[in-house]
Amino acid sequence: MCYGCLWSPLTTDFVQTRGHNDQPISSDESLEESLPSTSQTISSESTTRTKKGRKNFIMLKLVAASDRFQLSIRDSVYIFRVVVEVLDFCCDDFPINKSSIQHIRTQCRKDRAESIKSDFQNNIPEMMTVHWDGKLLPGLDVTSSKEEHLLILISFAENEQLLTVPKLESSSGQDQAKAVLNAFYD
């Protein structure tokens, strides 16, 4: 069990959840006995501070599960930290913070998108139907609400595949046709 794993966000004190012989602290024991003093914390922190771990334990399935259940980055950090602690690893060996989790999730999504694209390009069917709608999708940001996106789909052998959602300069039919052509060349 790693005793430096539970971090109090408001103070610099570490909270120890088990006694010295790895037994749970009973409710009779005072909380003050289990907390290190401020001078002990500062001196031990300065001598044992090491670089945050670089072990990457977040795999594609964990990212897919957190995306499917629409977990926020903060919720993902909490769950990943609990998983590491339950498996009796030290949290200091793993990069479990909001920016690292966001970076890893973004990278896994990019890798998955490239994998889907390469699988499709390697198995292009002979007959396809291209679908795009005249209804344009607005931009996702409030600041970029004037930009529009065109949804381009293809269907083949009872399957459907999202090809791309390009941003359009204007909503004219000529720009839509150019976007569909460019989607095939990409």
C-alpha positions as CSV (number, residue, x, y, z in Angstrom):
1,M,0.0,0.0,0.0
2,C,1.4,3.4,-0.9
3,Y,0.9,5.8,2.0
4,G,1.5,9.0,0.0
5,C,-1.3,8.4,-2.4
6,L,-4.2,10.2,-0.8
7,W,-3.7,13.9,-1.3
8,S,-5.6,16.5,0.6
9,P,-6.3,19.3,-2.0
10,L,-6.5,22.1,0.6
11,T,-3.4,21.4,2.6
12,T,0.0,19.9,2.1
13,D,-0.6,17.1,4.5
14,F,-0.8,13.5,3.4
15,V,-3.6,11.4,5.0
16,Q,-2.7,7.9,6.0
17,T,-5.6,5.5,5.9
18,R,-4.0,2.6,7.6
19,G,-2.0,2.1,10.7
20,H,1.7,1.3,10.9
21,N,1.1,-2.5,10.7
22,D,-1.2,-2.0,7.7
23,Q,-4.4,-2.4,9.8
24,P,-7.3,0.0,9.3
25,I,-7.4,2.8,11.7
26,S,-10.3,2.3,14.2
27,S,-12.8,4.9,15.0
28,D,-11.5,5.0,18.6
29,E,-8.1,6.4,17.4
30,S,-8.0,10.1,17.0
31,L,-7.4,11.5,13.5
32,E,-4.6,13.6,14.9
33,E,-2.5,10.5,15.6
34,S,-2.8,9.4,12.0
35,L,-1.8,12.8,10.5
36,P,1.9,13.7,10.3
37,S,2.9,17.0,11.8
38,T,3.5,19.9,9.5
39,S,7.3,19.9,10.1
40,Q,7.5,16.2,9.4
41,T,5.5,16.7,6.2
42,I,7.6,19.5,4.9
43,S,10.9,17.8,5.7
44,S,9.9,14.4,4.2
45,E,8.3,16.1,1.2
46,S,11.5,17.9,0.3
47,T,13.7,14.8,0.7
48,T,11.5,12.3,-1.1
49,R,10.0,14.4,-3.9
50,T,10.6,12.6,-7.2
51,K,9.4,13.2,-10.7
52,K,5.9,12.0,-11.5
53,G,5.7,8.6,-13.0
54,R,5.6,8.0,-16.7
55,K,3.8,4.6,-16.7
56,N,0.9,4.7,-19.1
57,F,-1.8,2.3,-18.0
58,I,-4.7,3.9,-19.9
59,M,-5.6,1.7,-22.8
60,L,-8.0,2.1,-25.7
61,K,-10.7,0.2,-23.8
62,L,-10.5,2.5,-20.8
63,V,-10.8,5.6,-23.0
64,A,-13.7,4.1,-24.9
65,A,-15.5,3.2,-21.7
66,S,-15.0,6.7,-20.3
67,D,-16.2,8.2,-23.6
68,R,-19.2,5.9,-23.8
69,F,-20.4,6.8,-20.3
70,Q,-19.6,10.5,-20.9
71,L,-17.2,10.8,-18.0
72,S,-15.7,14.2,-17.5
73,I,-11.9,14.5,-17.2
74,R,-12.3,15.1,-13.4
75,D,-14.4,11.9,-13.0
76,S,-11.9,9.9,-15.1
77,V,-9.1,11.1,-12.9
78,Y,-11.0,10.0,-9.8
79,I,-11.8,6.6,-11.2
80,F,-8.3,5.9,-12.6
81,R,-6.8,6.9,-9.2
82,V,-9.1,4.6,-7.4
83,V,-8.3,1.7,-9.8
84,V,-4.6,2.2,-9.2
85,E,-5.0,2.3,-5.4
86,V,-7.3,-0.8,-5.4
87,L,-4.7,-2.7,-7.4
88,D,-2.1,-1.8,-4.7
89,F,0.1,0.4,-6.9
90,C,1.4,3.7,-5.8
91,C,-0.3,6.6,-7.5
92,D,3.0,8.5,-7.7
93,D,4.2,6.0,-10.4
94,F,1.4,7.0,-12.8
95,P,0.5,10.3,-14.5
96,I,-3.0,10.7,-13.0
97,N,-4.0,14.3,-13.4
98,K,-6.4,16.2,-15.6
99,S,-3.9,17.3,-18.3
100,S,-2.3,13.9,-18.6
101,I,-5.7,12.1,-18.8
102,Q,-6.9,14.6,-21.4
103,H,-3.7,14.2,-23.5
104,I,-3.9,10.4,-23.4
105,R,-7.6,10.4,-24.2
106,T,-7.1,12.7,-27.2
107,Q,-4.2,10.6,-28.5
108,C,-6.2,7.4,-28.2
109,R,-9.1,9.0,-30.1
110,K,-6.7,10.1,-32.9
111,D,-5.2,6.6,-33.0
112,R,-8.6,5.0,-33.2
113,A,-9.7,7.4,-36.0
114,E,-6.6,6.6,-38.0
115,S,-7.1,2.9,-37.5
116,I,-10.7,3.1,-38.7
117,K,-9.6,5.2,-41.7
118,S,-6.8,2.8,-42.7
119,D,-9.1,-0.2,-42.3
120,F,-11.7,1.4,-44.6
121,Q,-9.0,2.4,-47.2
122,N,-7.7,-1.2,-47.3
123,N,-11.1,-2.7,-47.8
124,I,-12.8,-0.3,-50.2
125,P,-16.0,-1.9,-51.6
126,E,-16.8,-1.9,-55.3
127,M,-20.2,-0.2,-55.0
128,M,-20.8,2.7,-52.6
129,T,-23.5,5.4,-52.3
130,V,-22.5,8.9,-51.1
131,H,-25.0,10.8,-48.9
132,W,-24.8,14.4,-47.9
133,D,-27.6,16.6,-46.7
134,G,-28.4,20.1,-47.7
135,K,-28.9,20.9,-44.1
136,L,-25.6,22.2,-42.7
137,L,-24.5,21.7,-39.1
138,P,-23.5,24.8,-37.1
139,G,-20.1,25.2,-35.5
140,L,-19.7,23.8,-32.1
141,D,-18.3,26.9,-30.5
142,V,-20.4,29.9,-29.7
143,T,-17.7,32.1,-31.0
144,S,-17.5,30.3,-34.3
145,S,-21.3,30.0,-34.8
146,K,-21.0,31.4,-38.3
147,E,-19.1,28.5,-39.7
148,E,-21.0,25.5,-41.1
149,H,-20.1,21.9,-41.5
150,L,-21.3,19.3,-44.0
151,L,-22.0,15.7,-43.0
152,I,-20.8,13.2,-45.6
153,L,-21.7,9.6,-45.3
154,I,-21.3,6.5,-47.5
155,S,-23.3,3.3,-47.5
156,F,-22.3,-0.1,-48.9
157,A,-23.5,-3.7,-48.3
158,E,-25.9,-2.8,-45.5
159,N,-23.2,-0.8,-43.7
160,E,-22.9,3.0,-43.2
161,Q,-19.7,4.9,-42.6
162,L,-19.1,8.5,-41.7
163,L,-16.6,9.8,-44.2
164,T,-16.0,13.3,-42.9
165,V,-17.6,16.5,-41.5
166,P,-15.7,19.3,-43.3
167,K,-16.0,23.0,-42.5
168,L,-17.4,25.0,-45.3
169,E,-16.4,28.6,-46.3
170,S,-20.0,29.3,-47.5
171,S,-23.2,27.3,-47.8
172,S,-23.3,27.4,-51.6
173,G,-23.8,24.2,-53.6
174,Q,-20.5,24.6,-55.3
175,D,-18.6,24.6,-51.9
176,Q,-20.6,21.5,-50.9
177,A,-19.6,19.7,-54.1
178,K,-16.0,20.6,-53.6
179,A,-16.1,19.3,-50.0
180,V,-17.6,16.0,-51.2
181,L,-14.8,15.6,-53.9
182,N,-12.1,16.5,-51.4
183,A,-13.5,13.9,-49.0
184,F,-12.9,11.2,-51.6
185,Y,-9.3,12.3,-52.2
186,D,-8.5,12.3,-48.5
